[in-house]
């Protein structure tokens, strides 16, 4: 099966203490969160940070969709707890829809 790749962006609140705490939490992501990610068909999920901008790279199996992931997450109490906690650190990009966090980026160049 072909692997799908997605690239997403999100901002953190521009506060050095909050950014440090966010990074610390991601050094020990809750096991239930890791399981939900793997169960969705995501095989690789990396997050990079520069300043307060986050960049996520996802590699997922051919059956993965964000719609299925969103449905599973909505039914998972621990994921909802994690996502609520993450809003302490995250701020939506200016063009995000209400409640939207990570935004899929469009490819504008390839070589």
CORPE-V416151 format. One record per helix or strand of 2 or more residues. SS is the DSSP state (H for helix, E for strand). FROM is the first residue (numbers start at 1). LEN is the number of residues. Records with the same first field share a line. If there is no record, write none. Layout:
SS=FROM-LEN / FROM-LEN
This chain:
E=4-9 / 42-9 / 53-8 / 90-2 / 103-2
H=16-12 / 31-9 / 66-9 / 77-10
